[in-house]
């Protein structure tokens, strides 16, 4: 079952990298400027997810979903 965990973790990390790359690509395509602030948001979001998972004892995937929902709620998208 370790290989299943490795595949799931690889897909999740690959999805995060794709999301970060899409954000940087979008900003560069619109503004023709590389916005380095993306790194700050990535670190802040990762730290928030880690704190949420450690404090509640939730599965990391559930914590990730909750953080995404919280971000969408704060941005007014929900």
C-alpha positions in Angstrom: 0.0 0.0 0.0 3.0 2.3 0.2 3.1 2.6 -3.6 -0.6 3.9 -3.5 0.4 6.6 -1.0 3.4 7.5 -3.2 1.2 7.8 -6.3 -1.4 10.0 -4.5 1.3 12.2 -2.9 3.0 12.6 -6.3 -0.3 13.6 -8.0 -1.0 16.1 -5.2 2.5 17.7 -5.3 2.4 17.7 -9.1 -1.0 19.5 -9.0 0.4 22.1 -6.6 3.3 22.7 -8.9 1.0 23.0 -11.9 -1.2 25.5 -10.0 1.8 27.6 -9.0 3.1 27.6 -12.6 -0.4 28.5 -14.0 -0.5 31.5 -11.6 2.9 32.7 -12.5 2.2 32.2 -16.2 -1.1 34.1 -16.0 0.5 37.1 -14.2 3.4 37.1 -16.6 1.1 36.9 -19.6 -1.1 39.8 -18.5 1.4 42.1 -16.9 4.7 41.0 -18.6 6.2 41.1 -15.1 7.2 38.1 -12.9 5.4 38.6 -9.6 7.6 37.0 -6.9 4.8 37.5 -4.3 3.4 34.1 -5.4 6.1 32.5 -3.4 4.9 34.3 -0.2 1.3 33.1 -0.8 2.5 29.6 -1.4 4.5 29.5 1.8 1.6 31.1 3.8 -1.0 28.7 2.4 1.2 25.7 3.1 1.9 26.8 6.6 -1.8 27.4 7.2 -2.6 23.9 5.9 0.1 22.4 8.1 -1.2 24.2 11.2 -4.8 23.1 10.4 -3.8 19.5 10.0 -1.7 19.4 13.1 -4.3 21.2 15.3 -7.3 19.1 14.2 -5.7 15.8 13.5 -7.5 15.7 10.1 -6.2 13.8 7.1 -3.9 16.1 5.1 -6.2 15.9 2.1 -9.2 17.1 4.2 -7.0 19.9 5.5 -6.1 20.9 2.0 -9.7 21.0 0.9 -10.6 23.1 3.9 -7.8 25.6 3.2 -8.9 25.9 -0.4 -12.5 26.5 0.7 -11.3 29.1 3.3 -9.3 30.9 0.6 -12.2 30.9 -1.8 -14.5 32.2 1.0 -12.1 35.0 1.8 -11.8 36.0 -1.8 -15.6 36.1 -2.1 -15.8 33.4 -4.7 -18.3 31.3 -2.7 
